Amino acid sequence: MIIVTGAAGFIGSALVGELLRQGWQDIVAVDDFSKLGKAPNLEGKKLTARVERRDFFTWLDTNEKLVQFIFHLGARTDTTEFDKAIFDELNVRFSQEVWERCVRFGIPLVYASSAATYGDGELGYDDADDTLPSRLKPLNPYGESKNAFDQWALAQAAGPAEDGKRKPYFWAGLKFFNVYGPNEYHKGRMASVVFHAFNQINATGGMKLFRSHRPDFKDGEQLRDFVYVKDLCNVCIFLMEHRKHSGLYNLGSGTARTFLALARATFAAMGKEENITFIDTPADIREKYQYFTEARMEKLRGIGYEKPFSTLEEGVGDYVKNYLVPAHYM
């Protein structure tokens, strides 16, 4: 039995779908199923059970002997939310309970961290340095909550064992960079730039990008590491099968690309002529705006992950042509 928390969400539902496609069975979906806007993400997917998030730990205590692996992808992910208490509850304490049960029941664990932990990137993007999280300064409460749990997990893993147990026998925290792909339609303003670009181009014929407010970056040449959700799912499944070399891992493409390149790839996939203009970055986020992110991927590659990552053009092309266009014209 494989558990996926956050299973109705963007990444969780993509992982459930890929597990089923690859022939894995006996999958339990955990989420807040009262949020009906995400319901289509699990339609048609054969699941062993759906467990409400509030009931999960009671359910797990009863069924732990049947569980082989947990993907803990459920989280509050809104980077514009500033109520720290919400993040403390859902991203820290809930994750600690998941971890502690994995220790108690001998269940391997992969959980979702975030590249938001790296803040403005001034200290780099090094997932091989376990001392780095204690020095990072995330730019919002979401990033702070993810970094707080990463630090807690590392402390558990490094601390003196009590009866030989303070960590799952295998665990991995994945620092997701800028993920895009199918099943994100419900995320509103937190959906990827590809999703918003497609909708904006359909509605207006053009795409507006944020102007640069730094002299060392031209307009539209701010850089992000965009990673296709299908590649992310492949990494998750590799780690489930590998179950060695616990720790924190970056999960991006390893190649930073400009927002201009992303917009151009979207226009190309839609078969439309480029029409790109620029607007000022809103003043309230201007000081916290990231101009460069790029995942260092040597650590993951070093444990044997060999599959290539989709280029931006490949990922955007597949997403737009095979998911966004068909959904738009249904």
N, C-alpha and C positions, 0 to 999 in steps of 0.2 A: 504494500500500500504506500503510495506517494502522496504526501500532503502538499498543497500549494495554498499559502495564505495570500490574500489579495487577488484571489483567482478570477474574480469578475472584472478586475481592472485591466488596464492596457497591457502591461508586461506579463502579469499573472495569466491572463487568458491566452496570450500568445504562447506562453510556455505550456499551458495545458494542451493547446492545439498541437504543438510540436511533439510533445510526449506521445499523444495519441497517434499522430501521423507516423512516428517511428516505431509504433507497436507496443508501447508501454500501456499497461492496463491498471485497473484498481487505483484510480485517482480520486482523492477527496479534495473538494474545493471549499475553502474557508473564506468568508467575506461578510460584509454587512449587506445582506441581500435585500434590505428594505430600500436601498437606492436603486430604483427600477431603471434608471437611465443607462445602467451598465448591463442590464439583463441580456441584450442581444449577443454580448460577447461569449456567453456560454451556451447559446441555443444550438441544439444539434450535437453537443459534445456528450459522449457517454461517460458519466461519472458514477463512482461507487456511492458517493454521498455528498450532500451540501451541508455544511455546518456553519451556523451563524457565529460570527466572531465572538460575541459575548458568551457563547456556550462552548467555545473551542477547548479550553483547558479541562473542563469537566469531561467532554467527549474524549480528549486525549488520555486522560487518566484511566478511562475505562477501556480504551482500544489500543493502548500503547504497544502491546505485543504484536499487533498486526502491522505496525508502521515501520517501513524500511528507510524512509528519507523524508526530510522536511525542507521545502523551499519557502522561506519566510520573506515574501515580497510585499505583504500588506504594510501600508504606512500612510501617514498624512504627508502629501508631497507638495502642497501649495507653498511656493517660495515667497508669495506675497502675504501670507498669513503671519501675523506677528503676536498671536496669543501663545506664549511659551508653554502654558499649561497643557494645551492640546498636544503639542509635540512631546512633552514629557510623558504624557499618558500613553500615546499611541506608538511613538517611535523609540522611546527609551524603556519605560517600565514593561510594556507588553512584550517587547523584544527580549528583555531580561528573563521574563517568565518562559518564553519559548526556549531560550538557551538553557535555562536551569532544568527544564523538563527533558531536553535532549541529553543533558548530562546524566540525569537520574535514570532515564530509560535506555541509554545507549543508542541514541538515534543521531546519525550524521546530519549536518545542517549547512545549507547555503542561505545567506540572508542578503538583503539589498541594503547597501550603503549608497553613497552618492559622491560624485565629483564636486558637489557643492561644499563638501568638507574642506576643499583646498582653498576656499576663499578667493582672493584676487589672483592667486597663483604665484605670489612673490616668493614663496618657498619651494616652488616647483611642484611636480606631480609624480613623486617617487613613492611607489607602493612597497618598495623593498626595505624602507627605513621605518621600523616599528616605533622609533622615538618621534617621528614627525607629527603624528596626530596630536600629541600634547602641545605642540607649538603652533598648530594651525589656527587661523582666525577666520572662520566662516562669516559670510556677509549677511546671513539672515537666520532666524530661529530654526528653520528647517535644516539648514546645513549644520547648525550648532547641535541639534538633536542627533543627527546622524554621526557626527564626530564624537559626541558624548558616548554613544553606544559603542563605536569602534574602540575608543579608549578603554571602556569598561571590559569589552571582550578581550582585548590584548592583556589587560591586567589579570583577568581570570586565567588566560592561557599561560601567562608567565609566572603566576603566583605559586606558592607552595601548595601541593596537592593535599586535600583532606580525604583520606581513604582512597587515594589515587584518582580522585575525580574533582576537577574544577572546570573542565572543558569537554565538549563532545569529542569522541575519538577522531572525528574529522569535522572541520568547520571552515567555511570560507565566507568572508564579507566582500561583496562585489561593489566597487565604486563605479556606478553607472555614470557615463558621461551624457552627451545629448542624444537621447534615444528617440527614434522616430519609427513609424510604421503602423500597420493595421491595428484597429481596435482602440484607438485613442480619441475617437470622435466625442466621447463624453467629457473630456478633460477641460473643455472651455478654453480659457486664456492660458492654461498650463499645457495645452497640446503643443506639438512640435511646430517649428517654423515651416516645415514642409506642409503640414496640414493647413496652417493659416495662409500660406502662400497660394496653395491650390484654391482655397475658397475665395481669397481676395482677387486672384486673377480671373476666376469664373465670374465674379460679381462686377468687376470694374475693368477688366482687361489689362490691369497693371499690378505692380507690386511695389509697396513702399518699404524701404529699409531704413534703419536708424542711421543717421549721419554720425560720423566720427567726431568726437570732441577732444581728441588727442592728436597732436601734430605728427606723431610717428605712425599713425594709421590713416590711410585714405578712407573716404566714405565707402561703406560696404565691404571693406577689407578686414573688419574685425574677424577673428579666427575662432572656430570652435571645432571640437572633435565630435563629429556626428556619427552615431553608430546605429546601424539598422537592427531592429528588434529581432529579426530572424537570426542574426549573428549572435546576439546576446543569448538567445535560447540555446543555440548550439554549445556555447561555453558552459551554460548551466548544466546541460546534460552530460557534457564531458566531465565536469567536476563530480557529478553524481556517480559516474562510472569509475572515475579515477580514485577518488577518496584517499588521496595522499597529499602531503604538503599543505597543511592547514595555514591560514593566514588571510591577510587583506590583499585583494587584487584589483587593479584597475580593469575597467571593462569599457573601452572605447574602441575606435578603429585603429588608433595609433597614429593617425594622420590628421592634422588640423586643416580645415578648409574654410574659405571665406563665405560670408553670407551671400556675396555676389554669385559665387559658384553654385550655391544651393538654389538661389532664385533662378539662375540660368538653367540649371538641370530641371527645375520644375516646369519652366516655360517649354523646354525641349520635349519633356515627357508628355506635355499636353498638346504639343504640336502648334504652339502659339508663338507669335513674334514677341521678342523681348520688349518690355516696357517697364523700366525700373527707375523709380525716383526716390528721393531721400527726405526724411523728416527728422527734426531734432529728437534726440533721446529725451524722454520726459525728465524734467528736472528732479523729481523725487527719487529716481533710480540712477541718475547719471553718475553719482559718486560711487555707486556699488556695482556698476556695469563691468562685466568681464570682457576684456579685449582679446584674450588668448587662453584657450585650454587645449591640451593635447596629452592623451594618456600615454605614459610609458608602459609598453606591453612586454618588456623583456622577462618579467617575472612569470607571467602566464606562459609565454613561449618556452621558458626554461623548464617547465614541468611537463612539457610534451604536447601542448596544444598547437597543432600544425595547420588547421584550416585557415584559408585566407579570409579576410574580412571584405565585405562588399565595398567597392568604391562608392563615393557619394552619387555618382551618375547611375551606377547599377542599382543601388538601393532605392533612390528616388524614382528611377524609371519603373522598377517593379511595383513600388507602393502606389504611384500615381496611376499607371496603366491598368494594373490588375485589381486594385482596391478602391481608390478614390473615384476614378472615372466611372466604373460600373455602379458604385453606390450612388453617385450623383445623378445618374441617368435612369435609375430604377423607377 
